[in-house]
């Protein structure tokens, strides 16, 4: 080894730092052309720099964490990512999205006895992560993210819209089907964010009434519960009333949503009480999707994780001549 290069590298530390900094701003092909190295070499540089820059003690003081999965490649290729709510950074990741994947975080990555210090874990409503947390950190409060709760209603509303659209396609007046097909964002977006055209579409749908409008009202009322202006007791009470309304609405999609929310009510209440949500993690996910699109995909999950940790992790990259 030499003092001006990392072990196993054929390049100086300064050159690698320059190339990796560029790789976090543009795609590897551009970096390889600019730096006159192979794009695979850029990937190896990213892996070396990520391994060096990541603080090994970043997992020692975790208190409130968020867990979520994200697709890194087509055909159901996922990464499980753990974020620190205090620093709003990704601190760990691994391929897969099962309970066994998160088990690796608790058994292999976390220092000894650190799992016992975790106070709360925010996540979506899937059962896999719940199983792992209850097995390895039973003292932690499980918080079901309100973002994903509202997303359930959005998905149910869009399913109802598609059903109505499919039924309208059988009618002789094709304009009716076109209205429902083009109404997706008018129904899913927040009312204050609608364009003039979307407002007109929504007003037309409300005049016509029917199951789709009732589904929209259910979605909006659930969103209002999590607007942030209610205390925990009020949110719990309103959610109970909403679930009763949903289960009586005779719209199968929302009957299912009401049952799901009722089943996870304790975890939702805990998230509101502690003020924990995966909003920051979802923001990081948007950055990660940009990284994946910019790279035109990754060949291995390890390469994807290295880039994610460099951009979204507790890492500070500096150009070598900006010291």
BAKOL-459285 format. One record per atom (N, C-alpha, C, O): residue in one letter; z, y, x. Coordinates in steps of 0.2 Angstrom, whole numbers, plus 5000, padded with zeros to 4 digits. Atoms other than C-alpha are relative to their C-alpha. Layout:
# BAKOL-459285
AZYX/...
This chain:
# BAKOL-459285
X500049945004/X500050005000/X500050065004/X500250065010/X500049944997/X499750185005/X500350054996/X500350044989/X499749955004/X500650344999/X499650044996/X499850074991/X500449965004/X499150424992/X499649964995/X499149994992/X500450045005/X498550284980/X500549954997/X501049935000/X499650055004/X499350164967/X499849935003/X499349925005/X500150074998/X499549984972/X499449964996/X499449974990/X500650035003/X497949884968/X499450044998/X498950024996/X500649965002/X496850034966/X499650025006/X499950025012/X500549984994/X495350084977/X499950075000/X499450105003/X500149935001/X495550264972/X500750045002/X501250015001/X499449964999/X496750404977/X500450024993/X500150014988/X499649985006/X498150454965/X499750064996/X499750064990/X500249945003/X497450624962/X499349994996/X499250014991/X500650025003/X495750554958/X500149964993/X499849984988/X499850035006/X496450434945/X500350044995/X500250044989/X499749965004/X497550564938/X499450054996/X499550064990/X500649965003/X495950674935/X499649964995/X499549984990/X500450045004/X494950534928/X500449984993/X500149984988/X499650025006/X496350474916/X500150064995/X500150064989/X499949945004/X496650654910/X499450024996/X499450034990/X500649995003/X494850674906/X499949944994/X499649964989/X500150055005/X494850504897/X500450014994/X500249984988/X499749995006/X496150564885/X499750064996/X499950084990/X500349945004/X495050714880/X499349984998/X499050014993/X500750025002/X493350624879/X499949925001/X500449895003/X500150074999/X492550454879/X499949975007/X499850015012/X500050034993/X492550334894/X499350015003/X499350025009/X500749994997/X490650344896/X499950065003/X499650075009/X500049944997/X490750524899/X500450015006/X500150045011/X499650004994/X492150504911/X499749975006/X499749995012/X500350044994/X491250374921/X499450035003/X499350035009/X500649974997/X489650474922/X500250065004/X500050085010/X499749944997/X490650634927/X500349985007/X500250015012/X499650024994/X491750534940/X499649955004/X499849945010/X500450054997/X490350414945/X500349945002/X500349915007/X499750065000/X491350264942/X499849964994/X499649994989/X500250045006/X491050114930/X500550014995/X501150034996/X499649985005/X491750134913/X500649955000/X501249964997/X499450054999/X492849974916/X500550025005/X501150015004/X499549984995/X493550054931/X500450064997/X501050064998/X499649955003/X494150204920/X500549964996/X501149994995/X499550045004/X494950074908/X500649985005/X501249985003/X499550024996/X495850004923/X500550055003/X501150045003/X499649944998/X496450174929/X500550024995/X501150034996/X499549995005/X497150204912/X500649964999/X501249984998/X499550055000/X498150044912/X500550025006/X501150015005/X499649994995/X498850084929/X500450074999/X501050075001/X499649945001/X499350264925/X500550004994/X501050024995/X499550015005/X500150214909/X500649965002/X501149985000/X499550044998/X501150084917/X500550045005/X501150035005/X499649964996/X501750214930/X500450054997/X501050064998/X499749945003/X502050354919/X500549994994/X501050034993/X499650025005/X502950264905/X500749995002/X500949965007/X499350004998/X504850294907/X500349934997/X500349924991/X499750075002/X505650114907/X500650014995/X500849964992/X499449995004/X507250194898/X499850034994/X500350054990/X500249975007/X506250264883/X500349964994/X500349994989/X499850045006/X506850124872/X500849995000/X501149964995/X499250015000/X508750134877/X500450044995/X500950024993/X499649965004/X509250274866/X499850014993/X499950064989/X500350005006/X508350234850/X500550004994/X500949964995/X499550005005/X509250284834/X499649994993/X499849944989/X500550005006/X507950314820/X499349985002/X499050025006/X500650024998/X506350224822/X499549994994/X499749984988/X500550025005/X504750204812/X499549945002/X499449945008/X500450054999/X503650054811/X499450004996/X499450014990/X500650005004/X501850044805/X499449965004/X499549955010/X500550044996/X500249944809/X499350044999/X499350094994/X500649965001/X498550014812/X499449955003/X499549925008/X500650044998/X496749934814/X499750035006/X499650095007/X500349984994/X496049944832/X499349985000/X498950005005/X500650035000/X494549844828/X499849974994/X500349964990/X500250045006/X493549774814/X500249934999/X500449905004/X499850075001/X493849604806/X500849995001/X501049945004/X499350015000/X495749634804/X500349995007/X500749955007/X499650004993/X496249664822/X500550064999/X500350124999/X499549955001/X497849764821/X500550005006/X500649965010/X499449984995/X499249844832/X500650024996/X500550054991/X499449985003/X501049854827/X500350065005/X500350045011/X499749944996/X501750024833/X500750024998/X500850034992/X499349985002/X503550084834/X500050075003/X499950095009/X500049934998/X503850274835/X500850024999/X501249994996/X499349974999/X505450374839/X500050064995/X499650114997/X500049945004/X505850494825/X500250065003/X500050125001/X499849954997/X506750604836/X499550045005/X499550105005/X500549974995/X505350634849/X499350004997/X498950035000/X500750005003/X503850604837/X499549975005/X499049995005/X500550034995/X503050484850/X500049934998/X500549904996/X500150075000/X502450304850/X500449975006/X500250005012/X499750034995/X503650204861/X499949935002/X500149915007/X500250074998/X503050034860/X499449974995/X499350004990/X500650025004/X501549934853/X499949935002/X500049915008/X500350074999/X500849754852/X499549984995/X499550004990/X500550025004/X499449664845/X500349964994/X500749924995/X499850035006/X499649594827/X500450044995/X500650104997/X499749965005/X500549644811/X500549964996/X500749974991/X499550055004/X501749504807/X500750015002/X500950055007/X499349994998/X503649484808/X500149985007/X500550005011/X500050034994/X503349384824/X499850065005/X500150065011/X500249944995/X502549544832/X500550045001/X500750065007/X499549955000/X503949654828/X500649965004/X501050005007/X499550044997/X505149514834/X500050015008/X500550025011/X500149994992/X504449544852/X500350075002/X500650075007/X499749944998/X505049724851/X500849995001/X501150025006/X499350014999/X506849674848/X500249955005/X500749965008/X499750064995/X506949514859/X499750015007/X500049995012/X500350004993/X505749564874/X500050075002/X500150085008/X500049934998/X505649754874/X500650045001/X500850075006/X499449965000/X507249824869/X500549985005/X500649925006/X499550024996/X508649824882/X500649974996/X500649984990/X499550045003/X510149714879/X500550054996/X500750104998/X499549975005/X511349774864/X499750074997/X500050104993/X500349945003/X510149924860/X499849994993/X499850044989/X500150015007/X509649844844/X500550014995/X500450034990/X499549985004/X511349864838/X500250074999/X500550094994/X499949925001/X511250054840/X499550034995/X499650094993/X500549975004/X509750074829/X500450014993/X500649964990/X499749995006/X510350154813/X499650004994/X499849984988/X500450005006/X508850164802/X499349995002/X499150015008/X500750024998/X507050094802/X499650024994/X499750004988/X500549995005/X505650174791/X499449965001/X499249955006/X500650045000/X504150074786/X499750004993/X499950034988/X500350005007/X502950034772/X500349944996/X500849924998/X499750055004/X503349914758/X499849935001/X500049894997/X500250074998/X502649754766/X500649965002/X501149995005/X499450044999/X503849614768/X500149985008/X500749965010/X500050034994/X503449564786/X500550045005/X500950015008/X499649964996/X504349704795/X500750004998/X501250005002/X499350015002/X505849694784/X500449945002/X500949945004/X499750064997/X506149514789/X500250015007/X500749985009/X499850004993/X506149554807/X500650055001/X501050035005/X499449954999/X507349704806/X500649974997/X501149985001/X499450045003/X508549604795/X500349955005/X500949935005/X499850064995/X508549464808/X500350035006/X500850005009/X499849984994/X508749574823/X500550065000/X500850085005/X499549945000/X509649734818/X500250014992/X500050054989/X499850005006/X510549694802/X500450064997/X500450074991/X499749945001/X511549854803/X499650064998/X499850114995/X500549945001/X510049964802/X499850014992/X499749964989/X500249995007/X509650044785/X499250005000/X498950045004/X500850005001/X507850004779/X499850054995/X500150054990/X500349945004/X506950154773/X499349994998/X498949995003/X500750015002/X505350134763/X499750074999/X499950114995/X500349935000/X504250284766/X499850024994/X499349994991/X500349975006/X503950394751/X499250015000/X498950004995/X500849994999/X502150424758/X499749934997/X499249944993/X500350075002/X501750234755/X500249994993/X499849954989/X499850005007/X502650244738/X499450034996/X499250004991/X500549965004/X501450374732/X499349975001/X498949974997/X500750034999/X499950284740/X499949944996/X499449934994/X500150065005/X500350134729/X499750034993/X499250004990/X500249975006/X500050254714/X499350025001/X498950024996/X500749984999/X498450324722/X499549945000/X499049954997/X500450065000/X497750154725/X499949974993/X499449954991/X500150025007/X498150104707/X499650044996/X499250024992/X500449955004/X497350264700/X499349995002/X498849994997/X500750014998/X495750234710/X499749934997/X499249934996/X500250065003/X495750054704/X499850014992/X499349984990/X500149985007/X495850114686/X499350044999/X498950024995/X500649975001/X494450234689/X499449965001/X498949974998/X500550044999/X493350104696/X499849954994/X499249944992/X500150045006/X493649994681/X499650044994/X499150014991/X500349965005/X493150134669/X499350025002/X498850024998/X500749994997/X491650174680/X499549944998/X499049954996/X500450065001/X491049994679/X499849994993/X499349974991/X500150015007/X491249994660/X499550054998/X499150044994/X500549945002/X490250164659/X499349985002/X498950014999/X500650014998/X488850094668/X499649964995/X499049964996/X500350045005/X488449974654/X499750054994/X499350024990/X500249965006/X488150124642/X499350035001/X499150035007/X500749974999/X486450204639/X500050065003/X499550085007/X499949934997/X487050374644/X500349995007/X500949995008/X499850014993/X487050354663/X500450065003/X500750055009/X499649944997/X487850534666/X500749984999/X501150015004/X499250025000/X489550464660/X500249965006/X500749985009/X499850044994/X489550334674/X500050045006/X500450045010/X500049964995/X489050464686/X500650055001/X500950065006/X499449965000/X490550574681/X500649975003/X500949995007/X499450044997/X491750434684/X499949995007/X500449985011/X500150024993/X490950384700/X500250065005/X500550055010/X499949944996/X491050564707/X500750034999/X500850095002/X499349975002/X492850594700/X500549985005/X501150005004/X499550034996/X493750504714/X500550055003/X501150055002/X499649954997/X494350654724/X500350054995/X500850084997/X499749955005/X494650764709/X500649974997/X501150004995/X499450045002/X495950624704/X500549995005/X501150005004/X499650024995/X496650584720/X500350065004/X500950065007/X499849944997/X496850764728/X500550034996/X500650034990/X499549965003/X498350874725/X499650054996/X499150084998/X500449955004/X497850994711/X499950075003/X499450105002/X500149944996/X498151144722/X499550005005/X499350055008/X500550004995/X496851084734/X499349984998/X498949975001/X500650015003/X495451054722/X499550055001/X499750115001/X500649955001/X493751144723/X499950024993/X500149984989/X500249985007/X493051234708/X499749944997/X499849934991/X500450065003/X491851084705/X500549944998/X500549924992/X499550055001/X493350964706/X500450014994/X500649974990/X499649985006/X494351064694/X499749994994/X500049974989/X500450015006/X492951064682/X500049934998/X500049914992/X500150075001/X492750874683/X500749984997/X500749944992/X499350025002/X494650854681/X500150024993/X500449984988/X499949975006/X494650964666/X499649964994/X499849954989/X500450045004/X493250864658/X500349934998/X500349914993/X499750065001/X494150704661/X500650004995/X500749964991/X499449995004/X495750774653/X499850014992/X500249984988/X500249995007/X494750824637/X499849934997/X499949924991/X500250075003/X494050644635/X500649964999/X500649914995/X499450055000/X495850564638/X499849935002/X499449925005/X500150074998/X496050384639/X500549975005/X500950015008/X499650034995/X496850264651/X500050035007/X500550045010/X500149974994/X496150354666/X500450065001/X500850085006/X499649945000/X497050514661/X500749995000/X501150025004/X499350025000/X498650424658/X500249985007/X500849995009/X499850024993/X498550344675/X500150065005/X500550065009/X499949944996/X498250514683/X500750044999/X501050065004/X499449975002/X499750584674/X500649965003/X501149995006/X499550044996/X500850444681/X500050015007/X500550025010/X500049984993/X500250474698/X500350075002/X500750075007/X499849944999/X500550654697/X500850014999/X501150045003/X499250005001/X502350634690/X500349965006/X500949995007/X499750034994/X502750514704/X500050045006/X500550055010/X500049954994/X502150634717/X500550064999/X500850085004/X499549945001/X503250774709/X500749975002/X501150015004/X499350024999/X504750664711/X500250005008/X500750025010/X499950004993/X504550664730/X499750075003/X499650085009/X500249934998/X504050854731/X500550035005/X500350085008/X499549974995/X505650884741/X500550054997/X501050075001/X499649955003/X506550994728/X500649974996/X500950004992/X499550045004/X507750854721/X500549975005/X500349955011/X499550034996/X509350784728/X499949924999/X499549904995/X500050075000/X509550594731/X500149974993/X499749934991/X499950025006/X510350564715/X499550014994/X499349974990/X500549985005/X509050654705/X499449965001/X499049944996/X500650044998/X507650564714/X500149934997/X499649904995/X499950075003/X508450394710/X500050004993/X499749954990/X500149995007/X508650444692/X499350004997/X499149974993/X500749995002/X506850504690/X499649945002/X499249924998/X500450064998/X506150354699/X500249944995/X499749904993/X499850055005/X507150234687/X499650024993/X499349974990/X500449985006/X506350334672/X499349995001/X498949974996/X500750014999/X504650334680/X499849925000/X499349914997/X500150075001/X504750144682/X500049974993/X499549934992/X500050025007/X505150124664/X499450024997/X499149984993/X500649975003/X503750234659/X499449955002/X498949944998/X500550044997/X502550134671/X499949934997/X499449914995/X500050075003/X503049964664/X499850004993/X499749944990/X500250005007/X502750024646/X499350034999/X499150034993/X500649975001/X501050104649/X499449964998/X498949994996/X500650055002/X499949954646/X499450015005/X498949995003/X500550004995/X498949994662/X500249955005/X500749965009/X499850054996/X499049834672/X500250025008/X500750005011/X499949984993/X498949924689/X500650045001/X501050035006/X499449965000/X500350044685/X500649964998/X501249975000/X499450055001/X501449904678/X500249975006/X500849965008/X499950044993/X501249814695/X500450055004/X500950045008/X499649954996/X501749984704/X500750014998/X501150015002/X499349995002/X503250004693/X500549955002/X501049965004/X499650064998/X503849834697/X500150005007/X500749985009/X499950004993/X503549854715/X500550055002/X501050045006/X499549944998/X504550024716/X500749984998/X501249995001/X499350035002/X505949944706/X500349955005/X500949965006/X499850054995/X506049804718/X500350035007/X500750015010/X499949974994/X506149924733/X500450064999/X500450115004/X499649935001/X507250064725/X500550025005/X500650075006/X499549994995/X508650044737/X499850035006/X500050085009/X500349974994/X507550074752/X499750064999/X499750115004/X500349945002/X506650214744/X500650065000/X500550115003/X499449965000/X508350294740/X500350025007/X500550085008/X499749994993/X508950274758/X499550055004/X499850095008/X500549954996/X507350364765/X500150074997/X500150115001/X499949935003/X507650514753/X500750025003/X500750085005/X499449984999/X509450514757/X500150025008/X500450075009/X499949994993/X509250514776/X499450055002/X499450075008/X500549954998/X507650624776/X499549975004/X499250005008/X500450044995/X506650484785/X499349994996/X499449964990/X500750025003/X504750464781/X499649995006/X499750025012/X500550014995/X503350404791/X499450055001/X498950045003/X500549945000/X502450574790/X499850015007/X499250025008/X500249984993/X502450604809/X499749945002/X499249955006/X500450064998/X501950424812/X499350004997/X498849985001/X500750005003/X500450444800/X499650055004/X499050045005/X500349954996/X500050604810/X499849975006/X499249985009/X500250044994/X500050494826/X499449954998/X499049955003/X500650055002/X498950364817/X499450044999/X498850015001/X500749965000/X497650504814/X499850015007/X499250015008/X500249994993/X497650544832/X499749935003/X499249935007/X500250074997/X497450354836/X499349984997/X498949965001/X500650025003/X496050334824/X499450045004/X498950025005/X500549964996/X495150484833/X499949975007/X499349975009/X500150034993/X495450394850/X499549944999/X499149935003/X500450065001/X494650234843/X499350024999/X498849995001/X500749985001/X493150324836/X499750035006/X499150025007/X500349974995/X492950424851/X499849955006/X499349965010/X500250054995/X492950274862/X499549954998/X499349905001/X500550045003/X491750184850/X500349925001/X499949885002/X499650065000/X493050044850/X500249975007/X500050005012/X499750034994/X494049944863/X499849925000/X499849894995/X500250074999/X493649774870/X500749954999/X500649904997/X499350035000/X495549724871/X500550044997/X500550104998/X499449965003/X497149774862/X500450035006/X500750095005/X499749974995/X497849804879/X499750075002/X500150125004/X500449934998/X496549944883/X500250054995/X500350114996/X499949965005/X496850014866/X500750035001/X500950095000/X499349984999/X498750014869/X500150055005/X500550105005/X499949964994/X498650094886/X499750084998/X500150125000/X500249935002/X497650244879/X500450034994/X500550094995/X499649975005/X498750264864/X500750025003/X500950085001/X499449984997/X500250274875/X499950065004/X500450105005/X500149944996/X499450404886/X499950064996/X500150114998/X500249945005/X498950514871/X500650014996/X500850074995/X499550005005/X500350474859/X500749985002/X501249994998/X499450024997/X501750414870/X500450055003/X500250115004/X499649964997/X503150494879/X499850015007/X500150005012/X500349994993/X501950534894/X499750075000/X499450104996/X500249934999/X501550704901/X499449995006/X499649985012/X500550004995/X499850704910/X499850075003/X499750124999/X500149944997/X499450844922/X499449995005/X499349945008/X500550004995/X497850884932/X500350015007/X500850045008/X499750004993/X498250854951/X500050075003/X500550085007/X500049944997/X497851034955/X500350054996/X500350114997/X499749955004/X498851114941/X500849995001/X501249984996/X499350014998/X500551084950/X500450065002/X501050065003/
